[in-house]
Amino acid sequence: MGTSSKGKVLLVLFGCVFILFGFSFFGVKAYGALFNEKTVPEGVVAGGIVLSGLTQTEAEEKLNQAVTGWKENSFYFLQTDRELGLDSNLVTFDVKKTAELALENKLNKLIAAVDAEALGVFLENELSPDILPAVDQKALASEIELAASELTEGIFTLSIENYLLKEKLPKTLLAGTVIPAGSAVLEQPAVIEIAPFGSFSLEAYVEEVALEMEDDALSQLATGIYQTILQTNFEILERHISAELPSYAELGKEASFAKGKRDLVFYNPNDAAYELKLAQDGTSLTISIEGAAFENTYSLTMENEKSYKPKKIIQYDSALNDNTTRVIEEGRNGQSAAVYRNELNREGKLLSSTLISDDYYAPVHRVEVKPLKKEQQESVPAAPGEGVQPGVESGQTEAPANAENPALENLPENSPKTGSDQELWEEPAVEKGDE
């Protein structure tokens, strides 16, 4: 019995020791859980606010104070055709969630969100109906949320231009040209899409749609297209001019086309598509560009305009009566000019001026045929055994008449002259603008 009693006593003592040890170990843990709150780790910052060492409650309080200060000292405006003030109450802050994530060291910014419905109502009340559908409201909201999450104080302006989906903007007429159609015939109106950052080739288009036109008619079409795109920011990649300025074109605004030889090519540097429209009304060709409005406007200036008098070519024909002159070609003045494209901002301030072309059209020379006088004929006897040309008396050299000298008749305007031919050309003269 003594041994059994001792065992019971030892068992009781062991139980008491275990209970005391449990209280001493687990009691400390329980007390820490109840009275020692978790704090934010070192280095944690949200919206520029340092939260290190703070409890969740303390972090929330500090963040709420910062949000109040931000709302009092921050002003955001939306720039359209006027400045629109954005209500700071459009933004809501999740301070509690921010503090919870700060305890876990899982964030570096304040959680902010824009009330999408309230923003939509605001834009609907302030923007015109044609612009509203093109506004990327998600992108605008994201920009506001980013600024708010960093609690950046100050006055800020957001331009609506940065949040417009250009493909949804209403199409506006940006440039248009009307020229005489002449031999150009369009069976039906055409609409050609110029893709963003894409190029257009007239020759490729002619082949694609099997446009049945002669080169002369296509040159008229090329001229109309060229005049139109000069009024935009499209870049000219290839363009040619004729030997003479056509009657349907203006100086500096002509484009010549010949299949396989001369093309008209331009490039759209914009991130939006544009429509090139072609139409014919009776004897007029109408070419226009439609699409989203450009940020800046464009105009043309002509500089160094000059006019060149034609030379006079004298030919002789023994068949003509005395004191008679036959005019084969009346002659026309030559022209030259430099074309500049000017880029202006919305206030009309000149931003840049770019040389587009420096065009030169040679004069068409006047050709006259005069009679070959008897004393002129006798002054140059024919060599022995030399044949006599029809219309030239025996013992005379051949006169350089057009009808008898096809080489002179078709002489190019800028061909070099040698020997006796040089004497038949008058010196060139500049009619105006000569320096």
Long-range contacts (C-beta under 8 A, 24 or more apart in sequence): 38-103, 39-103, 40-99, 40-102, 40-103, 40-105, 41-103, 41-105, 43-105, 44-102, 44-105, 44-107, 44-108, 45-108, 46-98, 46-102, 46-107, 46-108, 46-109, 46-110, 47-98, 47-109, 47-110, 47-149, 47-150, 47-151, 48-150, 48-151, 48-152, 49-110, 49-151, 51-99, 51-102, 54-102, 56-99, 56-100, 56-102, 56-103, 59-98, 59-99, 59-102, 59-103, 60-95, 60-96, 60-99, 63-93, 63-95, 63-98, 63-99, 63-110, 64-95, 66-110, 66-151, 67-93, 67-95, 67-110, 67-151, 69-151, 69-153, 70-148, 70-151, 70-153, 73-153, 73-154, 74-152, 74-153, 74-154, 74-155, 74-156, 75-154, 75-155, 75-156, 76-144, 76-147, 76-156, 76-157, 76-158, 77-155, 77-156, 77-157, 77-158, 78-126, 78-140, 78-157, 78-158, 78-160, 79-157, 79-158, 79-159, 79-160, 79-161, 80-126, 80-127, 80-131, 80-160, 83-157, 84-126, 86-122, 86-144, 86-158, 87-122, 89-118, 90-114, 90-115, 90-118, 90-119, 90-122, 90-144, 91-115, 91-144, 91-145, 91-148, 93-148, 109-149, 109-150, 110-148, 110-149, 110-150, 110-151, 111-149, 112-145, 112-148, 112-149, 113-145, 114-141, 114-144, 114-145, 114-148, 116-141, 119-144, 127-160, 130-169, 130-170, 131-160, 131-164, 131-169, 133-168, 134-164, 134-165, 134-166, 134-168, 134-169, 134-170, 135-160, 135-163, 135-164, 135-165, 136-163, 136-164, 136-165, 137-163, 139-163, 161-295, 164-292, 166-270, 166-271, 166-272, 166-292, 167-272, 167-273, 169-272, 169-292, 169-293, 171-275, 171-290, 171-291, 171-292, 172-290, 172-291, 172-292, 172-293, 173-288, 173-289, 173-290, 174-231, 174-232, 174-274, 174-288, 174-289, 174-290, 174-291, 174-293, 174-294, 175-228, 175-229, 175-230, 175-231, 175-232, 175-288, 175-289, 176-228, 176-286, 176-287, 176-288, 176-289, 177-224, 177-227, 177-228, 177-286, 177-287, 177-288, 178-224, 178-284, 178-285, 178-286, 178-287, 179-220, 179-223, 179-224, 179-227, 179-248, 179-249, 179-284, 179-285, 179-287, 180-220, 180-247, 180-248, 180-283, 180-284, 180-285, 181-220, 181-280, 181-282, 181-283, 181-284, 181-285, 182-216, 182-217, 182-220, 182-248, 182-283, 183-214, 183-216, 183-217, 183-220, 184-213, 184-217, 184-218, 184-220, 184-221, 184-280, 184-285, 185-213, 185-217, 185-280, 186-278, 186-279, 186-280, 186-285, 189-277, 189-278, 189-279, 189-280, 190-277, 190-278, 190-279, 191-275, 191-276, 191-277, 191-278, 192-275, 192-276, 192-277, 192-278, 193-273, 193-274, 193-275, 193-276, 194-234, 194-268, 194-273, 194-274, 194-275, 194-276, 195-268, 195-273, 196-268, 196-270, 196-271, 196-272, 196-273, 197-267, 197-268, 197-269, 197-270, 197-271, 198-267, 198-268, 199-237, 199-265, 199-266, 199-267, 199-268, 200-265, 200-266, 200-267, 200-268, 200-276, 201-238, 201-263, 201-264, 201-265, 202-257, 202-263, 202-264, 202-265, 203-257, 203-259, 203-260, 203-263, 203-264, 206-259, 215-257, 215-258, 215-259, 218-257, 218-259, 219-246, 219-255, 219-256, 219-257, 219-258, 220-246, 220-248, 220-285, 221-257, 221-278, 221-285, 221-287, 222-255, 222-256, 222-257, 222-264, 223-248, 223-249, 223-253, 223-254, 223-255, 224-278, 224-285, 224-286, 224-287, 225-255, 225-264, 225-276, 225-278, 225-287, 226-253, 226-254, 226-255, 226-264, 227-253, 227-287, 228-276, 228-287, 228-288, 228-289, 229-266, 229-289, 230-298, 230-300, 230-339, 230-341, 230-356, 231-289, 231-298, 231-299, 231-300, 232-274, 232-289, 232-294, 232-298, 233-269, 233-270, 233-294, 233-296, 233-298, 233-343, 234-266, 234-267, 234-268, 234-269, 235-266, 235-267, 235-269, 236-265, 236-266, 236-356, 236-357, 237-265, 237-266, 237-267, 238-263, 238-264, 238-265, 239-264, 239-265, 239-357, 240-264, 241-359, 241-361, 242-361, 243-361, 243-362, 243-413, 244-332, 244-361, 244-364, 245-335, 245-361, 251-302, 251-305, 251-335, 251-337, 251-359, 251-361, 252-300, 252-302, 252-337, 252-338, 252-339, 252-357, 252-359, 253-339, 254-359, 270-294, 296-343, 296-344, 296-345, 296-346, 296-351, 297-343, 297-344, 297-345, 297-346, 298-341, 298-342, 298-343, 298-344, 299-341, 299-342, 299-344, 300-339, 300-340, 300-341, 300-342, 300-356, 301-339, 301-340, 301-342, 301-353, 302-337, 302-338, 302-339, 302-340, 303-337, 303-338, 303-340, 304-336, 304-337, 304-338, 304-433, 305-335, 305-336, 305-337, 305-432, 305-433, 306-335, 306-336, 306-337, 306-430, 306-431, 306-432, 306-433, 306-434, 307-333, 307-334, 307-335, 307-430, 307-431, 307-432, 307-433, 308-333, 308-334, 308-335, 308-336, 308-362, 308-363, 308-428, 308-429, 308-430, 308-431, 309-333, 309-363, 309-428, 309-429, 309-430, 309-431, 310-334, 310-363, 310-364, 310-365, 310-366, 311-363, 311-365, 311-366, 311-425, 311-426, 311-427, 311-428, 312-365, 312-366, 312-367, 312-368, 312-425, 312-426, 313-365, 313-366, 313-367, 313-368, 313-408, 313-411, 313-424, 313-425, 314-368, 314-370, 314-424, 315-367, 315-368, 315-369, 315-370, 315-399, 315-400, 315-401, 315-402, 315-405, 315-408, 315-424, 316-369, 316-370, 316-371, 316-372, 316-376, 316-399, 316-400, 316-401, 317-369, 317-370, 317-371, 317-372, 317-391, 317-399, 317-401, 317-402, 317-403, 317-404, 318-371, 318-372, 318-377, 318-391, 318-392, 318-393, 318-396, 318-399, 318-401, 319-391, 319-401, 320-369, 320-370, 320-371, 320-372, 321-371, 322-371, 322-373, 323-371, 324-370, 324-371, 325-368, 325-369, 325-370, 326-368, 326-369, 326-370, 327-366, 327-367, 327-368, 327-369, 328-367, 328-368, 328-369, 328-402, 328-409, 329-364, 329-365, 329-366, 329-367, 330-366, 331-363, 331-364, 331-365, 331-366, 331-367, 332-363, 332-364, 333-363, 333-431, 334-360, 334-361, 334-362, 334-363, 334-364, 335-359, 335-360, 335-361, 336-360, 336-361, 362-413, 362-414, 363-413, 363-428, 364-413, 365-413, 367-402, 369-401, 369-402, 372-396, 372-399, 400-424
